[in-house]
Amino acid sequence: MTLMTEARTVHEPVMPEEVLAGLAVTPGGRYVDCTVDGGGHAEAILNAASPGGSLLGIDADPEAMEMARERLARFGDSVALVRGNFRDVDSICEEHDFAPVNGVLFDLGLSSHQLASRTRGFSFRVDSPIDMRFGPEGTSASYWVNQASETELADLIWRFGEERLSRRIARVIVNGRPFETTTQLAKAVEQAVGRRPGGQSHPATKTFQALRIAANQELASLAEALPRAHGLLGFGSRLVVISYHSLEDRIVKQFIARESRDCVCPPGLPVCTCGHTATLKPVTRGALTPSREEVARNPRSRSAKLRAAERLAA
């Protein structure tokens, strides 16, 4: 998460103290920041891990990597930054001889520099092309808006946006094609659903979320990344994830719950046949949320949920 000022962009990490506590950062430790963004969490981790600590940061966004590189330059060889998808965290760490590690962090939120961009298309408040990709790879959101069938589009908006009016929205989008900019698209969605009485969010919020998730394969990437990150953890090491909507949080919650059980057989079996043993234990009771003071200072943090777990002996 990033706060914008008139003079410069200042990256203010969400729940920094909770992240450091969740990771149990100690001097000399090795840590992976799978979503380094502008480097706010990475800087806090490296400060707490000094002397002797090191960090590998990953991000798909080339602009974010440049911001992080500038912010973290003073740490020299203690930090390595890699542009890539965090679903490949295990192979990236292997390539850089960076395993096992003492902690892995995922902060799944969008930053303000992404939302404010006039070329990226993440926000309906900025008139820009309908792209929404974190990096240059993959299929942009424009494909789903302008080429997907009405059924495909409706299913996508329902599944990834949890939008109950998804079919009405898809019908209006298909009938109004082509769309070139985010403001055109946002107006069409608002036309489809209207302004909801007392609603705090824009009518297009859920649709934009769904399109962004589809363009970046976010949920699939997270589901792949969690077990790979888990495999990098040594005994007593920590996994920390900050999510911002229920779909992400559900994946994280279910992963930690599964890995915290000795048996994952389907209910009703008289004898365990899976052979599974618990490899994680939760270190947060449920999900932590930001303080009122943090939300007042950084409103984008209001939907954040942090979960942490510790690696058990194999």
KAKA-V234516 format. One record per pair of residues at least 24 apart in sequence whose C-alpha atoms are under 6 Angstrom apart, sorted by sequence separation. I is the first residue (numbers start at 1). J is the second residue. D is the distance in whole Angstrom. If there is no record, write none. Layout:
<<I,J,D> <I,J,D>>
This chain:
<<25,49,6> <27,51,6> <28,52,4> <29,53,5> <30,54,5> <31,55,5> <32,56,5> <33,57,5> <34,58,5> <35,59,5> <54,78,5> <55,79,5> <56,80,5> <57,81,5> <58,82,5> <59,83,5> <60,84,5> <284,308,6> <28,53,4> <30,55,6> <32,57,6> <54,79,6> <56,81,6> <58,83,6> <59,84,6> <60,85,5> <283,308,6> <27,53,6> <38,64,5> <283,309,5> <11,38,6> <13,40,5> <37,64,5> <282,309,4> <12,40,6> <13,41,6> <281,309,5> <11,40,6> <38,67,5> <39,68,4> <281,310,5> <38,68,4> <280,310,5> <280,311,5> <146,178,6> <279,311,6> <280,312,5> <279,312,5> <161,206,5> <161,207,6> <161,209,6> <161,210,4> <157,207,6> <160,210,4> <129,180,6> <130,181,6> <34,86,6> <129,181,5> <130,182,6> <128,181,5> <157,210,5> <128,182,6> <127,182,6> <127,183,5> <124,182,5> <124,183,5> <244,303,5> <244,304,5> <243,304,6> <124,186,6> <243,305,5> <242,305,5> <242,306,4> <241,306,6> <241,307,5> <240,307,6> <240,308,4> <239,308,5> <31,101,6> <141,211,6> <239,309,5> <30,101,5> <31,102,6> <34,105,6> <35,106,6> <238,309,6> <30,102,5> <31,103,5> <32,104,5> <33,105,5> <34,106,5> <35,107,6> <238,310,4> <29,102,6> <31,104,6> <61,134,5> <237,310,6> <60,134,6> <61,135,5> <141,215,5> <236,310,6> <237,311,5> <60,135,5> <140,215,5> <236,311,5> <139,215,6> <235,311,5> <235,312,6> <235,313,5> <23,103,6> <132,212,5> <133,215,6> <133,216,6> <2,111,5> <1,111,4> <2,112,5> <101,232,6> <100,232,5> <101,233,5> <99,232,6> <100,233,6> <87,221,5> <100,234,6> <103,237,5> <107,241,6> <102,237,5> <103,238,5> <104,239,5> <105,240,5> <106,241,5> <107,242,5> <108,243,5> <103,239,6> <105,241,6> <87,224,6> <87,225,4> <90,228,6> <23,238,5> <22,308,6>>
